């Protein structure tokens, strides 16, 4: 079909030189696809290089401890990906003798691998004729063919997968999948695409109908929850501090943080000081509170906006289980806390 040939020709002339495109090794492809979920290539590439250096094989990743994996992942976000990556590596190394499943359906059984990721691995590693459907694919196909189906609906993925499957050359599905994703990432971008210099500017239906900015159709916006974290950065007589592991399910599971006091709204020094004195004050110690940042740092996650303040809490005693700052730096932290540590401690 003309669409596929034009798309693939564009890809061969414009594709980015990325390391996972030079291999059919399912381990490297799997790593890249997990890292690139909800992450831009420019952000994910350094992490891919770090992981493949630290863990060149699935056995190396399986043998690492979780904290090593989370530390290397630090800053990439959506940390459940890293935990699933580690567990899946252990499963493949121990249960499958290091051999990745060889089909789309088998890949879907792996923890952390959904339809898109399974399709990407199956086509790139094994050249299985299964289409990938991600945001880029939704955007390219909805605009080119003027498809007004709401991509937030569950049935949309099947519709677009069927359309992509019709267009896909069955003798080389991998290059088609790479091409359509790359076209969406570089040319048919979400806002202000350069339609005047597009290889499809004579055949794109959305362009002809002046609907490019209206497609794809997506309803149902995610409701964002605001949370207010007050991190207590203790300093005892030895200059040591306290950290704790987040063991609750939810954001930052198994990462480390300072003791935290969560409130319903942004609170001032008086409120935080009162709480600290009540919980940590005693006959031996009268904690002294300082504000690191007068204005909250807003850390935006997909479903939550975290309003974060850091408070220095000086105590005139030696704290139990406290650690020095150099030891502290080795722990895996959420990136907002890591950045604070690098700047202030």
C-alpha positions, -999 to 999 in steps of 0.1 A, spaced: 0 0 0 12 35 -8 8 47 28 32 20 41 58 25 14 58 62 19 60 59 57 89 34 56 108 55 30 104 85 54 117 64 83 148 51 65 157 87 57 148 103 91 151 77 118 171 84 150 202 62 156 192 44 188 211 15 203 182 -9 206 176 -6 169 209 -23 162 199 -56 178 173 -83 178 182 -94 213 149 -95 232 166 -85 265 178 -52 251 145 -46 233 125 -54 264 146 -31 285 142 -2 261 104 -7 258 99 -8 295 120 23 300 102 42 272 67 36 286 54 71 293 90 84 289 106 104 261 135 88 242 159 116 252 152 109 288 152 72 286 184 67 265 210 74 293 191 50 316 192 23 289 230 28 285 235 27 323 214 -5 327 230 -24 298 264 -14 312 256 -25 348 235 -55 338 246 -67 303 224 -98 305 191 -108 320 211 -130 345 230 -99 357 198 -80 363 182 -110 380 211 -113 404 211 -76 414 193 -65 446 162 -43 443 179 -13 457 206 -14 431 179 -15 404 159 14 420 190 35 424 199 32 387 162 39 378 162 70 401 147 100 382 129 79 355 96 78 374 68 52 375 90 31 397 66 1 395 82 -4 361 116 -10 377 102 -34 403 84 -54 376 115 -53 354 135 -69 382 110 -95 391 105 -104 354 143 -107 350 144 -131 379 116 -152 364 132 -154 330 166 -162 345 154 -188 370 123 -203 354 131 -200 317 169 -205 319 174 -169 305 154 -175 273 127 -149 266 92 -160 254 92 -162 216 57 -150 208 33 -121 214 9 -143 235 37 -157 256 53 -123 262 19 -110 275 22 -134 304 53 -115 317 49 -91 347 49 -55 335 44 -64 298 11 -52 283 -2 -54 248 19 -26 234 52 -38 249 45 -74 239 38 -63 203 70 -42 202 92 -71 215 75 -97 193 79 -77 161 114 -62 168 130 -93 182 111 -121 163 95 -102 134 61 -114 144 34 -96 124 16 -79 153 9 -42 153 20 -18 180 -6 7 192 6 36 213 -1 73 214 19 80 183 0 53 164 -33 67 175 -23 101 164 -9 92 130 -38 70 119 -66 91 133 -53 121 114 -44 104 82 -77 85 79 -98 110 99 -108 85 125 -129 102 152 -132 72 176 -125 83 211 -91 68 220 -101 68 257 -126 41 250 -116 5 255 -127 -6 220 -105 20 203 -73 0 206 -88 -29 188 -101 -7 160 -67 10 155 -48 -23 158 -70 -38 130 -63 -7 108 -25 -9 115 -26 -46 108 -41 -40 74 -14 -15 65 15 -35 78 36 -54 53 36 -90 67 71 -97 54 86 -69 75 63 -59 104 92 -46 125 102 -18 102 65 -7 98 61 -6 136 93 14 141 84 37 112 49 46 124 61 53 160 90 74 148 67 93 125 44 102 154 74 111 176 92 133 151 68 145 124 31 140 133 36 155 168 8 164 192 10 202 188 18 223 158 30 196 134 49 208 104 22 197 79 36 218 51 68 197 50 51 163 55 53 134 31 15 129 35 4 165 30 -14 156 -2 -32 126 12 -38 133 49 -76 136 54 -73 156 86 -51 182 69 -75 185 40 -104 190 64 -84 213 87 -89 189 116 -53 181 125 -55 199 159 -88 181 167 -74 145 163 -71 121 179 -103 125 199 -97 118 236 -122 124 264 -121 116 301 -94 137 316 -76 122 346 -86 138 379 -55 151 396 -51 148 434 -32 174 454 -11 162 483 11 182 508 43 166 521 65 181 548 98 163 549 117 165 582 154 166 576 168 158 610 204 167 621 217 154 653 249 162 673 270 141 649 255 158 618 236 125 610 201 123 597 171 99 594 156 82 564 129 56 560 117 32 533 82 38 518 66 4 522 30 14 515 17 6 481 13 36 459 39 62 448 76 55 454 71 21 468 104 8 483 122 41 477 136 60 506 126 94 520 130 116 551 103 113 578 73 129 563 43 148 578 14 149 553 -12 177 557 -45 186 540 -31 219 527 1 239 526 11 247 562 34 273 577 63 271 602 40 275 632 19 245 623 49 222 614 68 233 645 39 225 668 36 190 653 74 183 655 76 195 692 46 173 700 60 142 684 98 146 688 103 171 717 113 156 751 133 165 782 165 157 764 158 175 732 140 207 721 140 204 683 148 236 664 129 240 630 142 258 599 125 262 566 146 251 536 121 263 510 95 290 518 75 281 487 64 245 481 81 225 453 54 212 431 63 177 418 38 166 391 30 129 387 4 116 362 -24 114 388 -10 135 417 5 169 423 28 168 453 34 201 471 67 195 490 84 214 517 117 204 534 123 214 570 156 212 589 151 197 624 181 202 647 181 181 678 206 183 707 211 145 711 223 115 692 196 99 671 192 62 670 194 46 636 207 79 621 231 78 591 258 101 577 253 121 545 277 100 524 258 68 533 226 86 526 236 93 490 238 56 482 200 50 488 175 52 460 153 83 465 125 99 444 141 124 421 127 154 440 143 143 472 175 133 454 177 168 439 172 183 473 200 162 488 224 172 460 216 209 465 213 213 502 232 185 520 
